């Protein structure tokens, strides 16, 4: 009788742990989807944005990168490739901001001549 009770408790424990594991897996998948969705801007979309929007997006991307680094240190980051994607996104934004700045300077010089 005592053995049956212990076995029943063990079965309950296993079921609880498998539920926790499946909940953790689902949570990780949700994080992964959220992280992937953040890094989906094309160059065409970025070029159509204004300088203010680009500056805001740059700040947001830098904050995201900081958060991803923190998550990586605590082993909460589901996939490490998002750090690389975010760094590249920051570089794209900075490049486009520089292009816009140079284009403005050229038009000012052309107007002054």
C-alpha positions as CSV (number, residue, x, y, z in Angstrom):
1,X,0.0,0.0,0.0
2,X,2.8,2.4,0.9
3,X,4.6,1.5,-2.3
4,X,1.5,2.4,-4.4
5,X,1.2,5.8,-2.7
6,X,4.8,6.5,-3.3
7,X,4.5,5.5,-7.0
8,X,1.5,7.7,-7.4
9,X,3.4,10.6,-5.9
10,X,6.3,10.0,-8.2
11,X,3.9,9.9,-11.2
12,X,2.4,13.2,-10.0
13,X,5.9,14.8,-9.7
14,X,6.8,13.6,-13.2
15,X,3.6,15.1,-14.6
16,X,4.2,18.4,-12.8
17,X,7.8,18.6,-14.0
18,X,6.8,17.8,-17.6
19,X,4.2,20.5,-17.5
20,X,6.8,22.9,-16.2
21,X,9.2,21.9,-19.0
22,X,6.5,22.3,-21.6
23,X,5.6,25.7,-20.2
24,X,9.3,26.7,-20.3
25,X,9.6,25.5,-23.9
26,X,6.5,27.5,-24.9
27,X,7.9,30.6,-23.1
28,X,11.2,30.2,-24.9
29,X,9.5,29.8,-28.2
30,X,7.5,33.0,-27.6
31,X,10.7,34.9,-26.7
32,X,12.3,33.6,-29.8
33,X,9.4,34.7,-32.0
34,X,9.4,38.2,-30.3
35,X,13.2,38.5,-30.7
36,X,13.0,37.5,-34.4
37,X,10.1,39.9,-35.1
38,X,12.1,42.9,-33.9
39,X,14.9,42.4,-36.4
40,X,12.9,42.4,-39.6
41,X,13.4,45.8,-41.3
42,X,14.6,46.0,-44.8
43,X,17.0,48.6,-46.2
44,X,14.1,49.9,-48.3
45,X,12.0,50.5,-45.2
46,X,14.8,52.2,-43.5
47,X,15.5,54.5,-46.4
48,X,11.9,55.6,-46.5
49,X,12.0,56.7,-42.8
50,X,12.7,60.2,-41.7
51,X,15.9,61.1,-39.8
52,X,13.9,61.4,-36.5
53,X,12.4,58.0,-37.0
54,X,15.8,56.5,-37.8
55,X,17.3,58.1,-34.7
56,X,14.5,56.6,-32.6
57,X,15.0,53.2,-34.3
58,X,18.7,53.4,-33.6
59,X,18.1,54.1,-30.0
60,X,15.6,51.3,-29.8
61,X,18.0,48.9,-31.5
62,X,20.8,49.8,-29.2
63,X,18.6,49.2,-26.2
64,X,17.5,45.8,-27.7
65,X,21.2,44.9,-28.2
66,X,21.9,45.8,-24.5
67,X,18.9,43.6,-23.4
68,X,20.1,40.7,-25.6
69,X,23.6,40.9,-24.1
70,X,22.0,40.8,-20.6
71,X,19.8,37.9,-21.6
72,X,22.8,36.0,-23.0
73,X,24.8,36.5,-19.8
74,X,21.9,35.0,-17.8
75,X,21.3,32.2,-20.3
76,X,17.8,33.5,-21.1
77,X,18.5,34.3,-24.7
78,X,16.8,31.6,-26.8
79,X,19.1,32.0,-29.8
80,X,22.4,34.0,-30.0
81,X,22.1,34.9,-33.6
82,X,19.8,37.9,-32.8
83,X,22.8,39.7,-31.3
84,X,24.6,39.6,-34.7
85,X,21.4,40.6,-36.5
86,X,20.8,43.5,-34.2
87,X,24.4,44.7,-34.6
88,X,24.0,44.6,-38.4
89,X,20.7,46.5,-38.1
90,X,22.4,49.2,-36.1
91,X,25.2,49.5,-38.7
92,X,22.5,49.8,-41.5
93,X,20.7,52.5,-39.7
94,X,23.9,54.4,-39.0
95,X,24.9,54.1,-42.7
96,X,21.6,55.4,-43.9
97,X,21.8,58.3,-41.5
98,X,25.2,59.2,-42.8
99,X,23.9,58.9,-46.4
100,X,21.1,61.3,-45.6
101,X,23.5,63.7,-43.9
102,X,25.8,63.8,-46.9
103,X,22.9,64.2,-49.3
104,X,21.8,67.3,-47.3
105,X,25.3,68.7,-47.3
106,X,25.5,68.2,-51.1
107,X,22.2,69.9,-51.7
108,X,23.2,72.9,-49.5
109,X,26.5,73.2,-51.4
110,X,24.7,73.1,-54.7
111,X,22.3,75.8,-53.6
112,X,25.2,78.1,-52.5
113,X,26.9,77.9,-55.8
